[in-house]
């Protein structure tokens, strides 16, 4: 776990609230020098607390409005190979090794059910995949979020 001070936590909360905020905006909002804000952002990047990969994208606006959650059962000695194979499939958005029923869980997107079926066939062709179980997402009620957790870490300033 990264060692975060109060400014790091406040900075994270500001970045979650406005991911496109510039360093100058952040320094002004937090009442610190621009170089201080930049230094803390670099620290958060090096520590892996924030990621450099892109901004949040609404995939439905790009035509990828089918979302599915796939549980995959794998031959355990082939687990690393399956994960490597999933990494090569562009429609696989995230992959988690899980406990319980199945071994790997992934989120997959597609433009329609035919494209989803093709993606699932690609998953089934990976060496070591025994079977899959797919659940379609019908509606997203709460998107991925971190703000409520970060708000608990930042004391209220009055």
N, C-alpha and C positions, 0 to 999 in steps of 0.2 A: 504494500500500500504506500502511495506517495505521501511524503510529508508536506502538508499544505498549511500555510499560515492563513490568517484572516483575510489578507488581501487576495491571496490565491482563490479562496472560496468566494469572495465577493466578485472577483473577475470571472470565475466560472459561471456564476449566476447571471451576470450581465451577458456573457457570450451565449448562454442558453436562451435568454430572452431575446437577444438580437444577434444571431450568428454572423451577420454581415457588418457588424460594428467595426469601425476602423480603430486603430490604436489611439489616435488623437481623441476620438469620441469616448473610448473607454477611460482614458486618463482623466478626461474632464468629468465624467460621471462619478468616478471614484475619488477624485480630488488628489491625484498623484501626478508626478511628472511623467511625460511621455516615455522617457527612457526606462522609468520604473515599471510602467505598464508593459512595455515591450520585453523587458527582462523577465517578468513574471509569465508572460505568454510563452516565451522560449522555454522557461523552466517546465511549464505544464506540457508542452509538446515533447520535450526530452524525457519527461517522466511517463509519457504515454497516457496522461490524464485526458488530454484532448487529442484528436486525430487530425491529420492534415488532409484526409481524403474528402474532397468536395463538400458541397452544401446539401441540405436535405432536398430531395427532388420528389415531386408528386408524380409517380410513375403513371397513374391513371391519365394524367394530362398528356402523356406521351403515347397513349394507346395501350399501356400495360395495365389493364383494369381487372385481370384475373390474378388473384393471390391464393396460394395454396400452402398448406403446412404438410410436410412429408416426413413421416417417421420411417427410418430405414433400419432394417435388421441386417447386420453384416457378419461375415466370418471374422472373428477377432484378429487373426493374424494378418488380415487384409485391411484393417481399419485405416492405417496411414495411406494406403493406396486409394481407398475409397474417398477419403477426404481430399487427396490430391486430385482425383478425378472430378469431384464436385467443384473444385476450384476452377476447373477449365470450362465449366458450363456457365455461360453468361447470365442465364435466367435464374441461377441460384444466388439469392441475395444474402443469405447468412446460413451458417452451419454451426451446430452445437452438438457435442458429445453429451449424451444424456444417461440418466439412470432410469430404471423402470422398464416399461415395455418398449422395446427397440433399443438401438444403440446410438443412432444419430438422428437429429432433427434438423430439418432445413426449411427455409422459406423460399418459395419459388414464385416467379411472376411470369405472366404470359399475356399475349394480346387477345387470345380466345382459347376455348377448350381444346381445339385441335393442336395449337402450339403447346399447350400444357401437356397434352398427351405425348407429343414428340419429346418434350423435356423429360417426362417421366420414363419414357423408353430409354433415353440416354442414361438416366440414372440406373435403370435396371440392367443395362449392358456393362456397367462397371464391374470389373473383377472383384469378387468378394461380397457383392450385394445379394442377399438371400431373398428378401421381399421388402415391399414398401406398403405403407398405408397413407392415403392422401385425404386430407380434409380441405374443402374449399372455404375460403373466407367470404362471407356474404356482405358484411359491413364492418368498417372499423369504427368503434365507438370511442376508444381512447388510444390515440397514437403513441408510439414510443415517446417517453418523456423522462426527464430527469429533474425538471424544475422543482417539483414538490420536495424531493430529497435535498436538493441544494439549498432551498429556502430554510430547511431545518438547521443547516450548517452555518448559515450566515445570521448573526444576531441582528435584530431589528434596530435600525438607527432612527431615533426620534428627536 
